């Protein structure tokens, strides 16, 4: 209605020109219909996007869960390679010292 009054003030139609007013009214109602259709499309698009976001967040949660399940765990003390390296070095040094003390009397007697 406001658009019709604006058109009247601009001078598109005279007050007695009914066909012109009818055409303007039809154009205005068509614009209103198109605007309503755009609103419906935007609502539909928004709902689709919200569904997509929800699905993506669920998918991300599943991926995070899977990643946590298959991720490498921090090894315990007995599974640590550093622990076993230390044990090997300790036993190697101990065995070397033990063998040297055991062979010392034999090597010095010659």
N, CA, C and O atoms as CSV, one atom per row, in Angstrom:
chain,resi,resn,atom,element,x,y,z
A,1,UNK,N,N,0.819,-1.181,0.000
A,1,UNK,CA,C,0.000,0.000,0.000
A,1,UNK,C,C,0.862,1.244,0.000
A,1,UNK,O,O,0.553,2.226,-0.674
A,2,UNK,N,N,1.946,1.199,0.759
A,2,UNK,CA,C,2.845,2.347,0.826
A,2,UNK,C,C,3.473,2.590,-0.535
A,2,UNK,O,O,3.652,3.733,-0.955
A,3,UNK,N,N,3.810,1.491,-1.226
A,3,UNK,CA,C,4.403,1.638,-2.554
A,3,UNK,C,C,3.416,2.286,-3.517
A,3,UNK,O,O,3.808,3.086,-4.366
A,4,UNK,N,N,2.143,1.944,-3.386
A,4,UNK,CA,C,1.141,2.564,-4.259
A,4,UNK,C,C,1.042,4.064,-3.994
A,4,UNK,O,O,0.911,4.854,-4.928
A,5,UNK,N,N,1.103,4.454,-2.726
A,5,UNK,CA,C,1.055,5.878,-2.397
A,5,UNK,C,C,2.287,6.604,-2.910
A,5,UNK,O,O,2.204,7.749,-3.356
A,6,UNK,N,N,3.434,5.929,-2.843
A,6,UNK,CA,C,4.657,6.536,-3.373
A,6,UNK,C,C,4.545,6.717,-4.872
A,6,UNK,O,O,4.939,7.754,-5.406
A,7,UNK,N,N,4.004,5.707,-5.563
A,7,UNK,CA,C,3.822,5.822,-7.006
A,7,UNK,C,C,2.838,6.928,-7.363
A,7,UNK,O,O,3.003,7.611,-8.373
A,8,UNK,N,N,1.817,7.102,-6.533
A,8,UNK,CA,C,0.861,8.184,-6.764
A,8,UNK,C,C,1.553,9.529,-6.624
A,8,UNK,O,O,1.303,10.443,-7.409
A,9,UNK,N,N,2.408,9.651,-5.643
A,9,UNK,CA,C,3.105,10.922,-5.451
A,9,UNK,C,C,4.120,11.172,-6.555
A,9,UNK,O,O,4.379,12.322,-6.908
A,10,UNK,N,N,4.697,10.107,-7.105
A,10,UNK,CA,C,5.644,10.266,-8.204
A,10,UNK,C,C,4.900,10.666,-9.477
A,10,UNK,O,O,5.439,11.392,-10.312
A,11,UNK,N,N,3.683,10.201,-9.622
A,11,UNK,CA,C,2.885,10.574,-10.786
A,11,UNK,C,C,2.789,9.500,-11.837
A,11,UNK,O,O,2.605,9.819,-13.011
A,12,UNK,N,N,2.906,8.229,-11.465
A,12,UNK,CA,C,2.825,7.143,-12.432
A,12,UNK,C,C,1.393,7.001,-12.946
A,12,UNK,O,O,1.190,6.775,-14.139
A,13,UNK,N,N,0.410,7.129,-12.074
A,13,UNK,CA,C,-0.983,6.988,-12.473
A,13,UNK,C,C,-1.764,8.213,-11.967
A,13,UNK,O,O,-1.428,8.813,-10.945
A,14,UNK,N,N,-2.782,8.546,-12.698
A,14,UNK,CA,C,-3.681,9.597,-12.216
A,14,UNK,C,C,-4.725,8.949,-11.320
A,14,UNK,O,O,-4.834,7.723,-11.281
A,15,UNK,N,N,-5.475,9.743,-10.618
A,15,UNK,CA,C,-6.460,9.207,-9.676
A,15,UNK,C,C,-7.577,8.476,-10.409
A,15,UNK,O,O,-8.110,7.505,-9.870
A,16,UNK,N,N,-7.950,8.893,-11.597
A,16,UNK,CA,C,-9.060,8.282,-12.335
A,16,UNK,C,C,-8.633,7.120,-13.223
A,16,UNK,O,O,-9.493,6.498,-13.846
A,17,UNK,N,N,-7.341,6.800,-13.311
A,17,UNK,CA,C,-6.840,5.773,-14.236
A,17,UNK,C,C,-6.869,4.399,-13.558
A,17,UNK,O,O,-5.862,3.966,-12.998
A,18,UNK,N,N,-8.027,3.704,-13.605
A,18,UNK,CA,C,-8.220,2.409,-12.942
A,18,UNK,C,C,-7.326,1.314,-13.508
A,18,UNK,O,O,-6.749,0.555,-12.730
A,19,UNK,N,N,-7.179,1.193,-14.857
A,19,UNK,CA,C,-6.295,0.126,-15.369
A,19,UNK,C,C,-4.853,0.290,-14.894
A,19,UNK,O,O,-4.177,-0.699,-14.609
A,20,UNK,N,N,-4.392,1.502,-14.810
A,20,UNK,CA,C,-3.028,1.740,-14.334
A,20,UNK,C,C,-2.905,1.310,-12.873
A,20,UNK,O,O,-1.922,0.675,-12.492
A,21,UNK,N,N,-3.901,1.653,-12.057
A,21,UNK,CA,C,-3.888,1.252,-10.651
A,21,UNK,C,C,-3.964,-0.260,-10.498
A,21,UNK,O,O,-3.318,-0.843,-9.628
A,22,UNK,N,N,-4.772,-0.893,-11.366
A,22,UNK,CA,C,-4.892,-2.352,-11.322
A,22,UNK,C,C,-3.545,-2.998,-11.641
A,22,UNK,O,O,-3.132,-3.950,-10.979
A,23,UNK,N,N,-2.866,-2.476,-12.657
A,23,UNK,CA,C,-1.552,-3.010,-13.045
A,23,UNK,C,C,-0.542,-2.804,-11.918
A,23,UNK,O,O,0.242,-3.700,-11.605
A,24,UNK,N,N,-0.567,-1.618,-11.312
A,24,UNK,CA,C,0.355,-1.359,-10.213
A,24,UNK,C,C,0.073,-2.264,-9.009
A,24,UNK,O,O,0.994,-2.754,-8.356
A,25,UNK,N,N,-1.213,-2.475,-8.728
A,25,UNK,CA,C,-1.593,-3.349,-7.622
A,25,UNK,C,C,-1.149,-4.780,-7.888
A,25,UNK,O,O,-0.645,-5.455,-6.990
A,26,UNK,N,N,-1.337,-5.249,-9.137
A,26,UNK,CA,C,-0.896,-6.599,-9.493
A,26,UNK,C,C,0.629,-6.728,-9.378
A,26,UNK,O,O,1.140,-7.727,-8.871
A,27,UNK,N,N,1.340,-5.715,-9.851
A,27,UNK,CA,C,2.799,-5.751,-9.729
A,27,UNK,C,C,3.218,-5.811,-8.261
A,27,UNK,O,O,4.126,-6.553,-7.886
A,28,UNK,N,N,2.538,-5.014,-7.443
A,28,UNK,CA,C,2.867,-4.979,-6.020
A,28,UNK,C,C,2.547,-6.323,-5.355
A,28,UNK,O,O,3.316,-6.806,-4.524
A,29,UNK,N,N,1.419,-6.916,-5.721
A,29,UNK,CA,C,1.080,-8.213,-5.129
A,29,UNK,C,C,2.035,-9.300,-5.619
A,29,UNK,O,O,2.366,-10.219,-4.871
A,30,UNK,N,N,2.484,-9.197,-6.891
A,30,UNK,CA,C,3.472,-10.151,-7.396
A,30,UNK,C,C,4.795,-9.995,-6.640
A,30,UNK,O,O,5.443,-10.989,-6.313
A,31,UNK,N,N,5.189,-8.765,-6.367
A,31,UNK,CA,C,6.406,-8.537,-5.592
A,31,UNK,C,C,6.269,-9.128,-4.185
A,31,UNK,O,O,7.201,-9.733,-3.655
A,32,UNK,N,N,5.089,-8.937,-3.597
A,32,UNK,CA,C,4.861,-9.487,-2.257
A,32,UNK,C,C,4.906,-11.012,-2.293
A,32,UNK,O,O,5.475,-11.636,-1.397
A,33,UNK,N,N,4.311,-11.616,-3.322
A,33,UNK,CA,C,4.351,-13.077,-3.458
A,33,UNK,C,C,5.788,-13.571,-3.622
A,33,UNK,O,O,6.186,-14.558,-3.004
A,34,UNK,N,N,6.560,-12.880,-4.456
A,34,UNK,CA,C,7.956,-13.273,-4.658
A,34,UNK,C,C,8.742,-13.121,-3.359
A,34,UNK,O,O,9.598,-13.949,-3.047
A,35,UNK,N,N,8.454,-12.076,-2.612
A,35,UNK,CA,C,9.139,-11.884,-1.332
A,35,UNK,C,C,8.779,-13.010,-0.361
A,35,UNK,O,O,9.647,-13.510,0.353
A,36,UNK,N,N,7.515,-13.410,-0.331
A,36,UNK,CA,C,7.116,-14.521,0.532
A,36,UNK,C,C,7.800,-15.822,0.103
A,36,UNK,O,O,8.229,-16.615,0.941
A,37,UNK,N,N,7.895,-16.029,-1.212
A,37,UNK,CA,C,8.568,-17.227,-1.708
A,37,UNK,C,C,10.051,-17.220,-1.328
A,37,UNK,O,O,10.614,-18.253,-0.965
A,38,UNK,N,N,10.677,-16.035,-1.417
A,38,UNK,CA,C,12.076,-15.939,-1.004
A,38,UNK,C,C,12.239,-16.236,0.474
A,38,UNK,O,O,13.194,-16.899,0.879
A,39,UNK,N,N,11.309,-15.746,1.279
A,39,UNK,CA,C,11.366,-16.029,2.718
A,39,UNK,C,C,11.236,-17.527,2.968
A,39,UNK,O,O,11.956,-18.089,3.794
A,40,UNK,N,N,10.311,-18.174,2.250
A,40,UNK,CA,C,10.144,-19.624,2.411
A,40,UNK,C,C,11.405,-20.366,1.974
A,40,UNK,O,O,11.832,-21.319,2.626
A,41,UNK,N,N,11.997,-19.921,0.864
A,41,UNK,CA,C,13.232,-20.557,0.407
A,41,UNK,C,C,14.362,-20.348,1.407
A,41,UNK,O,O,15.141,-21.266,1.665
A,42,UNK,N,N,14.455,-19.161,1.964
A,42,UNK,CA,C,15.497,-18.899,2.950
A,42,UNK,C,C,15.293,-19.744,4.204
A,42,UNK,O,O,16.258,-20.253,4.774
A,43,UNK,N,N,14.048,-19.893,4.634
A,43,UNK,CA,C,13.777,-20.752,5.790
A,43,UNK,C,C,14.142,-22.197,5.485
A,43,UNK,O,O,14.731,-22.892,6.313
A,44,UNK,N,N,13.781,-22.639,4.278
A,44,UNK,CA,C,14.108,-24.001,3.879
A,44,UNK,C,C,15.626,-24.189,3.825
A,44,UNK,O,O,16.155,-25.187,4.316
A,45,UNK,N,N,16.312,-23.226,3.228
A,45,UNK,CA,C,17.776,-23.311,3.147
A,45,UNK,C,C,18.389,-23.292,4.537
A,45,UNK,O,O,19.338,-24.029,4.803
A,46,UNK,N,N,17.866,-22.469,5.416
A,46,UNK,CA,C,18.396,-22.397,6.775
A,46,UNK,C,C,18.205,-23.733,7.492
A,46,UNK,O,O,19.110,-24.200,8.183
A,47,UNK,N,N,17.033,-24.348,7.331
A,47,UNK,CA,C,16.801,-25.638,7.986
A,47,UNK,C,C,17.724,-26.708,7.411
A,47,UNK,O,O,18.217,-27.564,8.146
A,48,UNK,N,N,17.960,-26.662,6.096
A,48,UNK,CA,C,18.874,-27.633,5.478
A,48,UNK,C,C,20.284,-27.429,6.004
A,48,UNK,O,O,20.981,-28.395,6.315
A,49,UNK,N,N,20.706,-26.173,6.104
A,49,UNK,CA,C,22.046,-25.885,6.619
A,49,UNK,C,C,22.166,-26.328,8.070
A,49,UNK,O,O,23.200,-26.871,8.459
A,50,UNK,N,N,21.139,-26.109,8.875
A,50,UNK,CA,C,21.181,-26.553,10.267
A,50,UNK,C,C,21.288,-28.066,10.357
A,50,UNK,O,O,22.013,-28.586,11.204
A,51,UNK,N,N,20.568,-28.784,9.485
A,51,UNK,CA,C,20.686,-30.248,9.456
A,51,UNK,C,C,22.096,-30.666,9.053
A,51,UNK,O,O,22.665,-31.594,9.629
A,52,UNK,N,N,22.655,-29.979,8.065
A,52,UNK,CA,C,24.013,-30.301,7.623
A,52,UNK,C,C,25.022,-30.054,8.739
A,52,UNK,O,O,25.940,-30.851,8.936
A,53,UNK,N,N,24.855,-28.962,9.463
A,53,UNK,CA,C,25.768,-28.651,10.568
A,53,UNK,C,C,25.655,-29.718,11.651
A,53,UNK,O,O,26.666,-30.164,12.192
A,54,UNK,N,N,24.430,-30.127,11.968
A,54,UNK,CA,C,24.246,-31.157,12.984
A,54,UNK,C,C,24.880,-32.485,12.537
A,54,UNK,O,O,25.538,-33.164,13.325
A,55,UNK,N,N,24.671,-32.843,11.261
A,55,UNK,CA,C,25.270,-34.074,10.751
A,55,UNK,C,C,26.793,-34.001,10.776
A,55,UNK,O,O,27.457,-34.971,11.139
A,56,UNK,N,N,27.345,-32.856,10.391
A,56,UNK,CA,C,28.804,-32.709,10.400
A,56,UNK,C,C,29.365,-32.775,11.818
A,56,UNK,O,O,30.434,-33.344,12.036
A,57,UNK,N,N,28.656,-32.200,12.774
A,57,UNK,CA,C,29.147,-32.272,14.154
A,57,UNK,C,C,29.084,-33.710,14.669
A,57,UNK,O,O,29.974,-34.146,15.400
A,58,UNK,N,N,28.041,-34.447,14.292
A,58,UNK,CA,C,27.971,-35.864,14.685
A,58,UNK,C,C,29.092,-36.652,14.021
A,58,UNK,O,O,29.708,-37.511,14.652
A,59,UNK,N,N,29.359,-36.364,12.751
A,59,UNK,CA,C,30.434,-37.044,12.033
A,59,UNK,C,C,31.785,-36.710,12.676
A,59,UNK,O,O,32.637,-37.586,12.824
A,60,UNK,N,N,31.974,-35.460,13.052
A,60,UNK,CA,C,33.227,-35.068,13.711
A,60,UNK,C,C,33.380,-35.782,15.043
A,60,UNK,O,O,34.482,-36.199,15.399
A,61,UNK,N,N,32.283,-35.927,15.785
A,61,UNK,CA,C,32.352,-36.641,17.055
A,61,UNK,C,C,32.734,-38.106,16.838
A,61,UNK,O,O,33.531,-38.667,17.590
A,62,UNK,N,N,32.150,-38.721,15.791
A,62,UNK,CA,C,32.502,-40.114,15.498
A,62,UNK,C,C,33.976,-40.234,15.108
A,62,UNK,O,O,34.652,-41.169,15.538
A,63,UNK,N,N,34.484,-39.293,14.293
A,63,UNK,CA,C,35.896,-39.332,13.887
A,63,UNK,C,C,36.797,-39.152,15.097
A,63,UNK,O,O,37.815,-39.834,15.221
A,64,UNK,N,N,36.432,-38.238,15.991
A,64,UNK,CA,C,37.227,-37.999,17.190
A,64,UNK,C,C,37.249,-39.256,18.059
A,64,UNK,O,O,38.287,-39.626,18.608
A,65,UNK,N,N,36.094,-39.905,18.177
A,65,UNK,CA,C,36.005,-41.136,18.953
A,65,UNK,C,C,36.897,-42.220,18.357
A,65,UNK,O,O,37.623,-42.904,19.078
A,66,UNK,N,N,36.837,-42.373,17.030
A,66,UNK,CA,C,37.659,-43.372,16.345
A,66,UNK,C,C,39.138,-43.047,16.508
A,66,UNK,O,O,39.952,-43.939,16.751
A,67,UNK,N,N,39.481,-41.780,16.376
A,67,UNK,CA,C,40.884,-41.381,16.518
A,67,UNK,C,C,41.392,-41.665,17.928
A,67,UNK,O,O,42.533,-42.093,18.102
A,68,UNK,N,N,40.565,-41.432,18.920
A,68,UNK,CA,C,40.973,-41.709,20.294
A,68,UNK,C,C,41.126,-43.207,20.546
A,68,UNK,O,O,41.963,-43.623,21.347
A,69,UNK,N,N,40.320,-44.010,19.864
A,69,UNK,CA,C,40.402,-45.459,20.052
A,69,UNK,C,C,41.667,-46.035,19.428
A,69,UNK,O,O,42.274,-46.944,19.994
A,70,UNK,N,N,42.067,-45.522,18.278
A,70,UNK,CA,C,43.214,-46.093,17.571
A,70,UNK,C,C,44.505,-45.331,17.822
A,70,UNK,O,O,45.557,-45.717,17.312
A,71,UNK,N,N,44.443,-44.263,18.594
A,71,UNK,CA,C,45.642,-43.473,18.864
A,71,UNK,C,C,46.630,-44.290,19.685
A,71,UNK,O,O,46.251,-45.145,20.485
A,72,UNK,N,N,47.909,-43.999,19.462
A,72,UNK,CA,C,48.938,-44.699,20.219
A,72,UNK,C,C,48.890,-44.234,21.660
A,72,UNK,O,O,48.833,-43.040,21.952
A,73,UNK,N,N,48.913,-45.191,22.531
A,73,UNK,CA,C,48.892,-44.899,23.957
A,73,UNK,C,C,50.321,-44.700,24.452
A,73,UNK,O,O,51.262,-45.224,23.856
A,74,UNK,N,N,50.485,-43.965,25.513
A,74,UNK,CA,C,51.799,-43.815,26.130
A,74,UNK,C,C,52.151,-45.149,26.764
A,74,UNK,O,O,51.371,-45.683,27.553
A,75,UNK,N,N,53.314,-45.694,26.432
A,75,UNK,CA,C,53.647,-47.026,26.959
A,75,UNK,C,C,53.886,-46.982,28.465
A,75,UNK,O,O,54.360,-45.985,29.011
A,76,UNK,N,N,53.545,-48.089,29.118
A,76,UNK,CA,C,53.813,-48.203,30.550
A,76,UNK,C,C,55.313,-48.430,30.742
A,76,UNK,O,O,56.065,-48.521,29.772
A,77,UNK,N,N,55.732,-48.520,31.989
A,77,UNK,CA,C,57.167,-48.637,32.281
A,77,UNK,C,C,57.772,-49.879,31.629
A,77,UNK,O,O,58.854,-49.813,31.047
A,78,UNK,N,N,57.071,-51.015,31.727
A,78,UNK,CA,C,57.628,-52.257,31.172
A,78,UNK,C,C,57.538,-52.311,29.655
A,78,UNK,O,O,58.176,-53.157,29.029
A,79,UNK,N,N,56.759,-51.424,29.058
A,79,UNK,CA,C,56.646,-51.383,27.601
A,79,UNK,C,C,57.545,-50.315,26.988
A,79,UNK,O,O,57.639,-50.198,25.767
A,80,UNK,N,N,58.203,-49.539,27.843
A,80,UNK,CA,C,59.015,-48.429,27.360
A,80,UNK,C,C,60.350,-48.925,26.815
A,80,UNK,O,O,61.029,-49.709,27.478
A,81,UNK,N,N,60.737,-48.487,25.628
A,81,UNK,CA,C,62.038,-48.902,25.094
A,81,UNK,C,C,63.197,-48.301,25.888
A,81,UNK,O,O,64.267,-48.906,25.950
A,82,UNK,N,N,63.016,-47.141,26.490
A,82,UNK,CA,C,64.080,-46.525,27.284
A,82,UNK,C,C,64.364,-47.345,28.544
A,82,UNK,O,O,65.515,-47.481,28.961
A,83,UNK,N,N,63.317,-47.883,29.137
A,83,UNK,CA,C,63.501,-48.733,30.316
A,83,UNK,C,C,64.343,-49.952,29.954
A,83,UNK,O,O,65.291,-50.293,30.661
A,84,UNK,N,N,63.990,-50.606,28.849
A,84,UNK,CA,C,64.712,-51.822,28.469
A,84,UNK,C,C,66.130,-51.507,27.993
A,84,UNK,O,O,67.026,-52.338,28.141
A,85,UNK,N,N,66.344,-50.329,27.428
A,85,UNK,CA,C,67.695,-49.933,27.068
A,85,UNK,C,C,68.538,-49.765,28.344
A,85,UNK,O,O,69.689,-50.197,28.408
A,86,UNK,N,N,67.935,-49.130,29.350
A,86,UNK,CA,C,68.639,-48.971,30.620
A,86,UNK,C,C,68.936,-50.307,31.276
A,86,UNK,O,O,70.029,-50.507,31.806
A,87,UNK,N,N,67.986,-51.214,31.247
A,87,UNK,CA,C,68.194,-52.550,31.817
A,87,UNK,C,C,69.312,-53.257,31.069
A,87,UNK,O,O,70.167,-53.890,31.689
A,88,UNK,N,N,69.317,-53.158,29.762
A,88,UNK,CA,C,70.371,-53.807,28.958
A,88,UNK,C,C,71.734,-53.233,29.249
A,88,UNK,O,O,72.708,-53.972,29.394
A,89,UNK,N,N,71.812,-51.889,29.337
A,89,UNK,CA,C,73.095,-51.283,29.663
A,89,UNK,C,C,73.570,-51.705,31.057
A,89,UNK,O,O,74.742,-52.033,31.241
A,90,UNK,N,N,72.679,-51.697,32.015
A,90,UNK,CA,C,73.020,-52.084,33.384
A,90,UNK,C,C,73.506,-53.536,33.432
A,90,UNK,O,O,74.521,-53.835,34.061
A,91,UNK,N,N,72.784,-54.427,32.770
A,91,UNK,CA,C,73.186,-55.842,32.760
A,91,UNK,C,C,74.475,-56.037,31.983
A,91,UNK,O,O,75.310,-56.856,32.366
A,92,UNK,N,N,74.648,-55.296,30.894
A,92,UNK,CA,C,75.890,-55.402,30.116
A,92,UNK,C,C,77.095,-54.949,30.913
A,92,UNK,O,O,78.134,-55.609,30.918
A,93,UNK,N,N,76.951,-53.809,31.591
A,93,UNK,CA,C,78.054,-53.327,32.425
A,93,UNK,C,C,78.295,-54.309,33.570
A,93,UNK,O,O,79.443,-54.615,33.890
A,94,UNK,N,N,77.244,-54.795,34.177
A,94,UNK,CA,C,77.389,-55.765,35.273
A,94,UNK,C,C,78.054,-57.049,34.808
A,94,UNK,O,O,78.914,-57.591,35.503
A,95,UNK,N,N,77.662,-57.542,33.638
A,95,UNK,CA,C,78.255,-58.778,33.117
A,95,UNK,C,C,79.726,-58.557,32.782
A,95,UNK,O,O,80.563,-59.424,33.035
A,96,UNK,N,N,80.039,-57.386,32.207
A,96,UNK,CA,C,81.433,-57.097,31.865
A,96,UNK,C,C,82.296,-57.025,33.129
A,96,UNK,O,O,83.386,-57.596,33.172
A,97,UNK,N,N,81.812,-56.331,34.142
A,97,UNK,CA,C,82.564,-56.227,35.393
A,97,UNK,C,C,82.684,-57.596,36.044
A,97,UNK,O,O,83.747,-57.936,36.562
A,98,UNK,N,N,81.629,-58.379,36.029
A,98,UNK,CA,C,81.659,-59.720,36.627
A,98,UNK,C,C,82.638,-60.634,35.927
A,98,UNK,O,O,83.380,-61.366,36.582
A,99,UNK,N,N,82.650,-60.603,34.615
A,99,UNK,CA,C,83.578,-61.448,33.847
A,99,UNK,C,C,85.016,-60.989,34.088
A,99,UNK,O,O,85.924,-61.812,34.202
A,100,UNK,N,N,85.220,-59.664,34.164
A,100,UNK,CA,C,86.577,-59.151,34.400
A,100,UNK,C,C,87.079,-59.584,35.768
A,100,UNK,O,O,88.231,-60.003,35.882
A,101,UNK,N,N,86.273,-59.503,36.794
A,101,UNK,CA,C,86.687,-59.955,38.128
A,101,UNK,C,C,86.879,-61.464,38.162
A,101,UNK,O,O,87.747,-61.971,38.873
A,102,UNK,N,N,86.069,-62.178,37.392
A,102,UNK,CA,C,86.216,-63.637,37.384
A,102,UNK,C,C,87.487,-64.058,36.653
A,102,UNK,O,O,88.115,-65.042,37.044
A,103,UNK,N,N,87.877,-63.353,35.621
A,103,UNK,CA,C,89.054,-63.714,34.837
A,103,UNK,C,C,90.334,-63.078,35.375
A,103,UNK,O,O,91.422,-63.454,34.938
A,104,UNK,N,N,90.244,-62.144,36.293
A,104,UNK,CA,C,91.407,-61.431,36.804
A,104,UNK,C,C,92.442,-62.386,37.410
A,104,UNK,O,O,93.628,-62.256,37.106
A,105,UNK,N,N,92.040,-63.327,38.246
A,105,UNK,CA,C,93.070,-64.220,38.811
A,105,UNK,C,C,93.742,-65.075,37.737
A,105,UNK,O,O,94.933,-65.369,37.834
A,106,UNK,N,N,92.994,-65.471,36.727
A,106,UNK,CA,C,93.553,-66.331,35.666
A,106,UNK,C,C,94.520,-65.512,34.828
A,106,UNK,O,O,95.580,-66.017,34.459
A,107,UNK,N,N,94.189,-64.257,34.515
A,107,UNK,CA,C,95.037,-63.454,33.655
A,107,UNK,C,C,96.288,-62.974,34.388
A,107,UNK,O,O,97.329,-62.798,33.756
A,108,UNK,N,N,96.217,-62.758,35.703
A,108,UNK,CA,C,97.380,-62.287,36.455
A,108,UNK,C,C,98.317,-63.420,36.816
A,108,UNK,O,O,99.485,-63.164,37.109
A,109,UNK,N,N,97.860,-64.655,36.808
A,109,UNK,CA,C,98.701,-65.792,37.170
A,109,UNK,C,C,99.680,-66.152,36.050
A,109,UNK,O,O,100.591,-66.931,36.331
A,110,UNK,N,N,99.590,-65.701,34.906
A,110,UNK,CA,C,100.465,-66.043,33.789
A,110,UNK,C,C,101.717,-65.342,33.847
A,110,UNK,O,O,102.566,-65.523,32.974
